[in-house]
Amino acid sequence: MTARTVQLVSAVLFLLAATGSRQPLRRCTMLALCATSVGLAVRADLSEPPGEAPVSWSVALVCALVVSGLGVALTADGLLLLRRHGLAAPQAATLAAGLFLAAAVGLTAVGGGGEALRVARVLVGVPTAYLTVLFVSFLGLTKFRGSLWPRRRADFLVVLGAGLDGGEVTPLLAGRLMRALAVYRVLRSRGGDPMIVVSGGQGPDEERSEAEAMFGYLVAHGAPAGRVLLEDRSRNTDENLTRSADLMREEGLAGRCVVVTSDFHVVRTALVMRRVGLRGAVVGAPTTGSYWLTAATREFAAIIWYDRRAFAALSSLLLLPSLTLLLPRR
């Protein structure tokens, strides 16, 4: 069996696995494995002139443009946020990711160099291509899921906190709260009367809990105070949803809920909801364009870490089509 046969068979199997998966993130992972395997299969044709292998050269050009474009976008976004907000982990990570992609494109584009450089291209290029396709798929999934609205009634509307600034609601959190009010009105128009749960504890540098600030903001913008519950002990997304679920059960209602968060955060929120046993939908509040890519990049890394065992197991499947590139050339 030739290397190309192994790669193409692997691509077909990954595609079939993707179509059979019900979990969006697992589907994105299998599609990334499929696309990378196809890329490996056409790689050998790049030694031929473009006129003799137009399909392979077209695929290679598209891949190079996607990786390069993403690298430029990440680098530009990281530099923009560094200039606006100073040095912090999210924008530094975004900038580093963009520079790494640029370096990876440069390494894979270099010709010649002997066996050591060929092995280096495989060890760097294949994981970079795989993660890039997966990341682009994740961005598309995030955009899609972040634009959805609830289609069914709900007993609860949960709003996730996002930090305060001097004890006051930040623009990011205000976007979530205003989206929650819009969703609340839609649910009421359908005959429902959901309780609103504002979820967020008090950080070490905050004057009051996020839940308290969110409560005040909602009431000031027209929410009925008697329909708002405070969950003021949580410190992260897992605790937001776990403690909110406990609060719902205490109220004697354990039906469907709608969780409102920022649009870049919807995919991870849906994962956590599934794990804590919450039934319902996630609605995303719009985020400014200059911040969305950096925030989505952070979410991508967080989701990989959150589901790291499954991710490592699935990613290891790429070894079979990849190892064929390390075989000695004949």
RAHU-V77803 format. One record per residue. RES is the residue in three letters. PSI is psi in degrees with one decimal (999 if undefined). D_FIRST is the distance of its C-alpha to the first C-alpha in Angstrom with 1 decimal. Layout:
BEGIN
res=RES psi=PSI d_first=D_FIRST
res=RES psi=PSI d_first=D_FIRST
END
This chain:
BEGIN
res=MET psi=127.2 d_first=0.0
res=THR psi=164.6 d_first=3.8
res=ALA psi=-41.7 d_first=6.8
res=ARG psi=-37.7 d_first=8.3
res=THR psi=-44.0 d_first=6.3
res=VAL psi=-43.3 d_first=6.9
res=GLN psi=-43.0 d_first=10.3
res=LEU psi=-39.1 d_first=11.3
res=VAL psi=-41.8 d_first=10.6
res=SER psi=-42.1 d_first=12.6
res=ALA psi=-42.4 d_first=15.2
res=VAL psi=-44.5 d_first=15.7
res=LEU psi=-40.7 d_first=16.2
res=PHE psi=-38.3 d_first=18.6
res=LEU psi=-42.5 d_first=20.4
res=LEU psi=-39.8 d_first=21.0
res=ALA psi=-36.4 d_first=22.3
res=ALA psi=-42.4 d_first=24.6
res=THR psi=-24.2 d_first=26.1
res=GLY psi=-4.4 d_first=26.8
res=SER psi=137.3 d_first=28.5
res=ARG psi=-12.8 d_first=32.3
res=GLN psi=122.6 d_first=32.8
res=PRO psi=-41.8 d_first=32.8
res=LEU psi=-39.5 d_first=31.7
res=ARG psi=-37.2 d_first=28.7
res=ARG psi=-43.1 d_first=27.8
res=CYS psi=-40.5 d_first=28.2
res=THR psi=-44.7 d_first=25.9
res=MET psi=-36.1 d_first=23.1
res=LEU psi=-37.0 d_first=23.7
res=ALA psi=-40.3 d_first=23.5
res=LEU psi=-40.9 d_first=20.2
res=CYS psi=-48.5 d_first=18.9
res=ALA psi=-39.3 d_first=20.6
res=THR psi=-39.6 d_first=19.3
res=SER psi=-39.7 d_first=15.6
res=VAL psi=-42.1 d_first=16.4
res=GLY psi=-40.2 d_first=18.2
res=LEU psi=-36.4 d_first=15.4
res=ALA psi=-35.3 d_first=13.2
res=VAL psi=-6.9 d_first=16.2
res=ARG psi=-38.0 d_first=17.2
res=ALA psi=-28.5 d_first=15.6
res=ASP psi=-13.9 d_first=17.8
res=LEU psi=-9.3 d_first=20.9
res=SER psi=-13.1 d_first=21.1
res=GLU psi=158.3 d_first=22.1
res=PRO psi=150.0 d_first=25.7
res=PRO psi=-33.5 d_first=26.4
res=GLY psi=-23.4 d_first=27.4
res=GLU psi=-14.8 d_first=24.1
res=ALA psi=63.5 d_first=22.1
res=PRO psi=-37.1 d_first=24.8
res=VAL psi=-46.9 d_first=22.8
res=SER psi=-41.8 d_first=20.8
res=TRP psi=-34.9 d_first=24.1
res=SER psi=-43.1 d_first=26.0
res=VAL psi=-43.4 d_first=23.8
res=ALA psi=-39.5 d_first=24.1
res=LEU psi=-43.9 d_first=27.9
res=VAL psi=-44.6 d_first=28.3
res=CYS psi=-43.7 d_first=26.6
res=ALA psi=-40.2 d_first=28.8
res=LEU psi=-40.4 d_first=31.9
res=VAL psi=-48.4 d_first=31.3
res=VAL psi=-44.1 d_first=30.8
res=SER psi=-43.9 d_first=33.7
res=GLY psi=-41.5 d_first=35.9
res=LEU psi=-40.0 d_first=35.4
res=GLY psi=-42.7 d_first=36.2
res=VAL psi=-43.4 d_first=39.3
res=ALA psi=-43.7 d_first=40.4
res=LEU psi=-42.8 d_first=40.1
res=THR psi=-45.9 d_first=41.8
res=ALA psi=-42.2 d_first=44.6
res=ASP psi=-41.4 d_first=45.1
res=GLY psi=-43.6 d_first=45.3
res=LEU psi=-40.2 d_first=47.8
res=LEU psi=-46.2 d_first=49.9
res=LEU psi=-31.9 d_first=50.2
res=LEU psi=-38.9 d_first=50.9
res=ARG psi=-38.4 d_first=53.7
res=ARG psi=-41.3 d_first=55.1
res=HIS psi=-2.0 d_first=54.8
res=GLY psi=-178.1 d_first=54.3
res=LEU psi=125.5 d_first=51.8
res=ALA psi=160.3 d_first=50.1
res=ALA psi=-46.6 d_first=46.8
res=PRO psi=-49.7 d_first=45.4
res=GLN psi=-31.6 d_first=46.0
res=ALA psi=-40.4 d_first=45.1
res=ALA psi=-40.2 d_first=41.7
res=THR psi=-45.0 d_first=41.2
res=LEU psi=-43.2 d_first=42.2
res=ALA psi=-39.9 d_first=39.8
res=ALA psi=-41.1 d_first=36.9
res=GLY psi=-43.3 d_first=37.7
res=LEU psi=-36.0 d_first=38.0
res=PHE psi=-42.8 d_first=34.7
res=LEU psi=-39.9 d_first=32.9
res=ALA psi=-42.8 d_first=34.7
res=ALA psi=-39.0 d_first=33.7
res=ALA psi=-40.7 d_first=30.0
res=VAL psi=-42.2 d_first=30.1
res=GLY psi=-41.5 d_first=31.9
res=LEU psi=-45.3 d_first=29.4
res=THR psi=-22.5 d_first=26.3
res=ALA psi=-17.6 d_first=28.2
res=VAL psi=131.6 d_first=29.2
res=GLY psi=162.5 d_first=27.4
res=GLY psi=-159.4 d_first=27.0
res=GLY psi=-6.3 d_first=28.2
res=GLY psi=-176.8 d_first=25.9
res=GLU psi=-39.6 d_first=23.3
res=ALA psi=-42.9 d_first=25.5
res=LEU psi=-33.4 d_first=26.0
res=ARG psi=-43.4 d_first=22.3
res=VAL psi=-39.5 d_first=21.7
res=ALA psi=-38.6 d_first=24.9
res=ARG psi=-41.2 d_first=23.7
res=VAL psi=-46.9 d_first=20.6
res=LEU psi=-28.8 d_first=22.8
res=VAL psi=-44.8 d_first=25.4
res=GLY psi=-44.3 d_first=23.8
res=VAL psi=-50.9 d_first=21.2
res=PRO psi=-35.4 d_first=23.8
res=THR psi=-44.6 d_first=26.4
res=ALA psi=-44.6 d_first=24.4
res=TYR psi=-49.3 d_first=23.7
res=LEU psi=-32.6 d_first=27.3
res=THR psi=-46.9 d_first=28.7
res=VAL psi=-42.2 d_first=27.0
res=LEU psi=-41.6 d_first=28.2
res=PHE psi=-43.5 d_first=31.6
res=VAL psi=-40.7 d_first=32.0
res=SER psi=-41.3 d_first=31.1
res=PHE psi=-40.9 d_first=33.6
res=LEU psi=-42.9 d_first=36.3
res=GLY psi=-43.1 d_first=35.9
res=LEU psi=-41.8 d_first=36.1
res=THR psi=-44.6 d_first=39.1
res=LYS psi=-43.4 d_first=40.9
res=PHE psi=-51.3 d_first=40.3
res=ARG psi=-32.0 d_first=41.4
res=GLY psi=-15.7 d_first=44.3
res=SER psi=-2.7 d_first=45.8
res=LEU psi=151.4 d_first=46.0
res=TRP psi=155.7 d_first=49.3
res=PRO psi=140.7 d_first=50.1
res=ARG psi=-13.2 d_first=50.3
res=ARG psi=166.8 d_first=52.0
res=ARG psi=161.9 d_first=55.2
res=ALA psi=148.0 d_first=55.2
res=ASP psi=-25.3 d_first=57.7
res=PHE psi=150.0 d_first=57.0
res=LEU psi=111.5 d_first=56.1
res=VAL psi=128.8 d_first=54.8
res=VAL psi=123.3 d_first=55.0
res=LEU psi=137.7 d_first=53.1
res=GLY psi=164.6 d_first=55.0
res=ALA psi=29.5 d_first=53.9
res=GLY psi=155.9 d_first=56.4
res=LEU psi=163.4 d_first=60.0
res=ASP psi=103.1 d_first=61.7
res=GLY psi=31.7 d_first=65.1
res=GLY psi=-1.0 d_first=65.2
res=GLU psi=157.4 d_first=64.6
res=VAL psi=131.6 d_first=61.8
res=THR psi=164.1 d_first=59.3
res=PRO psi=-37.9 d_first=58.1
res=LEU psi=-45.7 d_first=54.7
res=LEU psi=-36.3 d_first=56.3
res=ALA psi=-36.9 d_first=58.8
res=GLY psi=-40.6 d_first=56.0
res=ARG psi=-42.5 d_first=54.7
res=LEU psi=-39.8 d_first=58.3
res=MET psi=-37.2 d_first=59.0
res=ARG psi=-37.6 d_first=55.8
res=ALA psi=-40.7 d_first=56.8
res=LEU psi=-39.4 d_first=60.2
res=ALA psi=-43.1 d_first=58.7
res=VAL psi=-40.1 d_first=56.4
res=TYR psi=-42.5 d_first=59.5
res=ARG psi=-37.4 d_first=61.4
res=VAL psi=-44.4 d_first=58.7
res=LEU psi=-38.4 d_first=58.5
res=ARG psi=-37.6 d_first=62.3
res=SER psi=-20.1 d_first=62.4
res=ARG psi=8.4 d_first=60.2
res=GLY psi=3.6 d_first=62.8
res=GLY psi=170.3 d_first=61.4
res=ASP psi=67.7 d_first=63.2
res=PRO psi=150.5 d_first=60.7
res=MET psi=144.4 d_first=61.6
res=ILE psi=126.0 d_first=60.3
res=VAL psi=118.1 d_first=59.0
res=VAL psi=125.2 d_first=59.0
res=SER psi=119.4 d_first=56.8
res=GLY psi=127.5 d_first=57.1
res=GLY psi=-168.1 d_first=58.9
res=GLN psi=120.0 d_first=61.0
res=GLY psi=165.3 d_first=59.3
res=PRO psi=-23.5 d_first=61.2
res=ASP psi=15.4 d_first=62.3
res=GLU psi=143.7 d_first=63.2
res=GLU psi=-23.4 d_first=66.7
res=ARG psi=170.9 d_first=65.8
res=SER psi=154.2 d_first=62.9
res=GLU psi=-39.0 d_first=60.5
res=ALA psi=-41.4 d_first=61.4
res=GLU psi=-44.2 d_first=65.1
res=ALA psi=-39.6 d_first=64.5
res=MET psi=-40.2 d_first=62.2
res=PHE psi=-49.2 d_first=64.9
res=GLY psi=-39.3 d_first=67.5
res=TYR psi=-45.3 d_first=65.4
res=LEU psi=-45.2 d_first=64.6
res=VAL psi=-39.8 d_first=68.2
res=ALA psi=-22.7 d_first=69.5
res=HIS psi=21.1 d_first=67.2
res=GLY psi=-1.4 d_first=68.4
res=ALA psi=139.2 d_first=66.5
res=PRO psi=122.5 d_first=68.9
res=ALA psi=-34.3 d_first=69.4
res=GLY psi=-9.6 d_first=69.7
res=ARG psi=11.2 d_first=66.2
res=VAL psi=125.9 d_first=64.5
res=LEU psi=145.0 d_first=63.4
res=LEU psi=127.3 d_first=62.7
res=GLU psi=103.4 d_first=59.9
res=ASP psi=29.7 d_first=60.8
res=ARG psi=-10.4 d_first=59.0
res=SER psi=154.0 d_first=55.3
res=ARG psi=-10.8 d_first=53.7
res=ASN psi=179.9 d_first=50.2
res=THR psi=-42.8 d_first=48.1
res=ASP psi=-46.8 d_first=47.4
res=GLU psi=-35.8 d_first=51.1
res=ASN psi=-51.9 d_first=52.1
res=LEU psi=-35.8 d_first=50.4
res=THR psi=-48.0 d_first=51.1
res=ARG psi=-32.6 d_first=54.8
res=SER psi=-39.0 d_first=55.1
res=ALA psi=-40.8 d_first=53.7
res=ASP psi=-41.5 d_first=56.3
res=LEU psi=-38.1 d_first=59.0
res=MET psi=-42.9 d_first=58.1
res=ARG psi=-36.6 d_first=58.3
res=GLU psi=-30.7 d_first=61.7
res=GLU psi=-5.4 d_first=62.9
res=GLY psi=10.0 d_first=62.1
res=LEU psi=128.1 d_first=59.4
res=ALA psi=37.3 d_first=55.7
res=GLY psi=-153.5 d_first=54.5
res=ARG psi=155.2 d_first=52.3
res=CYS psi=162.5 d_first=52.5
res=VAL psi=126.6 d_first=51.6
res=VAL psi=128.6 d_first=50.7
res=VAL psi=128.0 d_first=51.5
res=THR psi=-172.0 d_first=49.9
res=SER psi=153.8 d_first=48.8
res=ASP psi=-32.0 d_first=46.1
res=PHE psi=-11.6 d_first=43.7
res=HIS psi=0.1 d_first=44.2
res=VAL psi=-37.1 d_first=43.5
res=VAL psi=-47.2 d_first=39.9
res=ARG psi=-36.9 d_first=40.7
res=THR psi=-42.1 d_first=43.9
res=ALA psi=-38.1 d_first=42.1
res=LEU psi=-45.3 d_first=39.9
res=VAL psi=-40.3 d_first=43.0
res=MET psi=-45.0 d_first=44.8
res=ARG psi=-39.8 d_first=42.2
res=ARG psi=-31.9 d_first=42.4
res=VAL psi=0.2 d_first=46.2
res=GLY psi=20.7 d_first=46.4
res=LEU psi=134.2 d_first=48.0
res=ARG psi=131.7 d_first=47.7
res=GLY psi=-159.5 d_first=48.1
res=ALA psi=163.8 d_first=47.0
res=VAL psi=134.1 d_first=46.8
res=VAL psi=135.5 d_first=48.6
res=GLY psi=138.9 d_first=48.1
res=ALA psi=137.8 d_first=51.0
res=PRO psi=144.9 d_first=50.4
res=THR psi=147.5 d_first=49.9
res=THR psi=143.1 d_first=50.9
res=GLY psi=-35.1 d_first=48.2
res=SER psi=-20.3 d_first=48.7
res=TYR psi=-20.9 d_first=48.0
res=TRP psi=-45.5 d_first=45.4
res=LEU psi=-43.3 d_first=42.3
res=THR psi=-43.2 d_first=43.4
res=ALA psi=-39.9 d_first=44.1
res=ALA psi=-35.4 d_first=40.8
res=THR psi=-42.9 d_first=39.0
res=ARG psi=-39.7 d_first=40.9
res=GLU psi=-38.9 d_first=40.1
res=PHE psi=-47.5 d_first=36.4
res=ALA psi=-39.2 d_first=36.6
res=ALA psi=-38.4 d_first=38.9
res=ILE psi=-40.6 d_first=36.6
res=ILE psi=-43.8 d_first=33.7
res=TRP psi=-39.1 d_first=36.1
res=TYR psi=-38.6 d_first=37.6
res=ASP psi=41.5 d_first=34.3
res=ARG psi=-34.9 d_first=32.6
res=ARG psi=-47.0 d_first=31.1
res=ALA psi=-39.3 d_first=29.4
res=PHE psi=-43.7 d_first=28.4
res=ALA psi=-40.9 d_first=26.9
res=ALA psi=-45.2 d_first=25.0
res=LEU psi=-41.0 d_first=23.5
res=SER psi=-30.1 d_first=22.9
res=SER psi=-18.9 d_first=21.0
res=LEU psi=-18.7 d_first=18.2
res=LEU psi=-12.3 d_first=17.4
res=LEU psi=-39.8 d_first=16.4
res=LEU psi=-55.2 d_first=12.7
res=PRO psi=-23.7 d_first=12.0
res=SER psi=-40.2 d_first=14.6
res=LEU psi=-21.1 d_first=13.7
res=THR psi=-22.2 d_first=10.7
res=LEU psi=-20.3 d_first=13.7
res=LEU psi=-5.0 d_first=15.4
res=LEU psi=145.1 d_first=13.1
res=PRO psi=139.9 d_first=15.2
res=ARG psi=146.1 d_first=15.0
res=ARG psi=999 d_first=14.6
END
